């Protein structure tokens, strides 16, 4: 029987570039620990770079940010303030927030969930980790993460689409088309909105099968 707790060091968390989060680098924690009750991830960035991306949490999540190392400069709503290590910043959904790293090695822990609802991982952090692993040369590990994220949302176009993007960049072109067909079957309008401009699919554009998809 596995022990009912886990001890983890920040140094054990890799940091991945996240294309949708500017200069922020994701240190995946939720997936590493298998958290099911709430979302939790760490973020880091170089000095002067954005460590908490600008957003208002349209998902409805309530979030708590903790500066666990270094120092950050937060802006929440109209207020900007210094946040040294040990600072906790609570922000409700719908409130604009962002933060910049003010010291080397700054790390911010973000914890969140939607009030009144059971937490359901959206899998975006698994996707970032998967692409990061593959870019570092560990394609099998990246594929494993992608498949796990897709399996958590069976029948949803997003999982199949992300798998298609992954295979187009790092794997099997034939597999990429199989996943695109599955994604179109689950959400044709959404997928066709991405096809013309998603750079992850560039390796497929000269293939006649891509034109048949409407891309």
N, C-alpha and C positions, 0 to 999 in steps of 0.2 A: 504494500500500500504506500502510495506517495505521501509525503508529509503535507500537512494542510497549510503550508505557508512557503514563501520564497523570499530570499534575500538577494537583492540585486544592486550592483554598483552602477553609477552613471557611466563609468568607463566601459561597461559591457555593452552599452547601446551604440550602435553605429549611427552616423549622421548622413542622411541622404538629401541631395538636392531635390527640390519639389517644384516642377515647372509652373504649377498654378499658385505658388506662394512666394514668388519673387526671390529675394536673397535669403529667405529663411531656409534652414536645413532641419528636416524632420528627424527626430530620434525616437523611433517607434517604441512605445511602451505598452499600449493596449494589447497589440498582437503578441508581443514578447511574453506577457504575463497571462494572456488568455482572459482578460477582464471581460465580464459580462454584465456588470451592474451599471457601469458608466464608462465614458470615454476618457482616456488619459494618454497624453503624449508629451514629450519634451521637444523644445525647439532651441536651436542655437544659431548664431550668425557672427560674422566678423564685426569688428568695432565699426560703428557708424552705419551698419546695415540693419534693415528691418528684421526683427526677430519674431514679432507677432504680426502677421499680415493684416492689412486694413480690412475690416469686415464688420458686419452688424449682427451676424449669426441669425440669418433668415430662417434657419432650421428650427428655431425656437429653443435652442439649447441655452441653459444658464451655465456660465463658466466661472471658474476660479483659477486665477493665474498666480503662481508662486515663483518668485525669483530665487532659485536654489543656489545659484552661483553667479558671481560677477555683479553687474549693475545694469539696469535698463532704464529707458525713459519712455513712460507710457503717456498716451493721450486717450482719454475716455470721454466721449461727448466733446465738450468744449474745454476740458481741463487737461493740462499737461503737468506731469509731476515726475520727480526722480524716484526710482525704485531700486534701492540697494538689495543685496542678498538678505532674505528673510521677509521681504515685502510680499503681502498677499493682496491681490486685486480681484474683487468680485464684480462681475458685469452681467446684467440681465440681457435677455434676447432683445434685439432691436436697437441696441445702443452701439454706436460706432466706437471701435477701439483699434489701437495699433501700438507697437512698441519698437524701440530701436536699441540695439546693444551698445552700451557705453564703455564696457571693459572687455578685454580679451577673455575668451572662455565663458562668456555669459550663457547661462542655461535657464530657460523658463519652462516650468511644468504647467500644462493646461489640463484641467479636469472639467468635464461637462456632461450634462444630460438634459433631456427635456422634462420639465416638471410635470408630474402626473401621468407619465407614460413609462412603460417598461423600456429600457434601453435596447436599441437595435443597432449594432455596428453597421456603418454604411460602406466600409471597406476601402475608402479612399486612402487611408494610411497603409493598408496592405498593398495597394497598387503602387504607391510611391516607393515602398520598400522593395517590391518586386522589380521594378524598373532599375532601382539603385543597385540591387544585387546583380542583375544581368549586366548592367553597364560596367560593373567591377569585375566581370568575367565569370560570375557564378550563375549562369543561365538556368541550370536545373533547379536551384533554390528559388530563383525568381519565378519560374513557371509553377513551382509548387505553391508559392504564395498566391499567385494569380488564380490558380484553380480552386484553392481554398476559399478565396474571397468570392468567386463566382458561385461556388456551391452553397454559400451562405444565403444567396438570394436566387434560388432556382426559378427559372422562367422570366427573370428580369433582363431586359435588353442590355443593361449596363455591364453586367459581368461578362457576357459573351463579346460585347464590343471591346472591352478592355483586353480580353484575351486575344482578340484579333489584332489589336494594336501591338500587343506584346510580341506575338508571333511574327508580325510584319517587320518588326525591328530586330528581333533576336533569334528567330527560329524558322519555322517551316511555313513557306508561303501558302502551300495547299491548306495547312491547318488554319491559317489566317482567314482564308476565304470560307472555310467551313464555319468558323466562328462568326464571320460577318453575316452569312446566311441565317444563322440561328438568331443573331441580334436583330436582323430585319424582320424575321418572323415574329419576334416578341415586341418590337417597337419600330415599325418602318419609318414613321414620320420623324422620330427623334434621331435615328441613325442617319437618315438621308440628310439631316441638317448638319451633321458633322463630316460626311464623306468628302465634300469638295475642298475643305481647307485643313483637315487634320494632318499635320506633318508626320505623325506616327505611321501613316498609311502610304507614305510616298513611294515605298518600295513596290507597291502594288499597282501604281497608276498606269504603267505601261502594259499591264496585262489585260487582254481583252475581257477577262472575267470581271475586272473592276468596272469597265464601262457598262457591262450588262447589269451591274448593281444600281446604275443610275448615278455613278460618281464621275 
